[in-house]
Amino acid sequence: MTTIPTAERAERGPLSTDELAARIARDIPPGSYVNLGIGQPTRIAEHLAADAGIVLHTENGMLGMGPAAQGDAVDPDLTNAGKVPVTELPGAAYFHHADSFAMMRGGHLDVCVLGAFQVSQHGDLANWHTGDPDAVPAVGGAMDLAVGARRVLVMMKLFARDGAPKLVPACTYPLTGAGCVSLVYTDHGVFEPGPDGVRVRETYGITVAELRERVSVDLLD
């Protein structure tokens, strides 16, 4: 495997949510069938090229979802899984919730993009529960996507509100899926988990040396 040099962009960053969404959109291959998880990942829909032929799937039963609806385009009966009003593109289709999950579980999605509480250096994903007794679990379709999509991408902030890194040696929160994450896109960089550690693909507003002082995973550059 050819090693790709790390692109350090310490002079700019961290990326905003929209900048990060646009960055992920550029990596989604044309013609892909894609599920965008609830929360930040839904913003990616605003940055997909209209001529890329990317078909968005939502687990509440729709193929051909467009960007978020605004103004007079809002239809309260047309929402994504996060209950955000969306638009439909030509050729959009609707189907039963069970059929939508069959698509996810059957390996018919090329890419899914999920948020996360933690990702381990080996690609384990924790995004449905913090383990806190007062926290409300939110499984949704994450477990089905984690094992059913051909590639699982994560979109998250690298550090929690208390400054703790969310890219960790081993997840301490309940797992959504084991070894399922292909790439982790964060406001401070893009990371590729693997058996030997985490390869740093890009950084934003921080250097690899600075990252090594703030995270405890094995960073490869």
Secondary structure, 3 states (H helix, E strand, C coil): CCCCCCEEECCCCCCCHHHHHHHHHHHCCCCCEEEECCCHHHHHHHHCCCCCCCEEEECCCEEEEEEECCHHHCCCCCECCCCCEEEEEEEEEECCHHHHHHHHHCCCCCEEEECCCEEECCCCEECCCCCCCCCCCCCCCHHHHHHHCCEEEEEECCECCCCCECEECCCCCCCCECCCEEEEEECCEEEEEECCEEEEEEEECCCHHHHHHHCCCCEEC
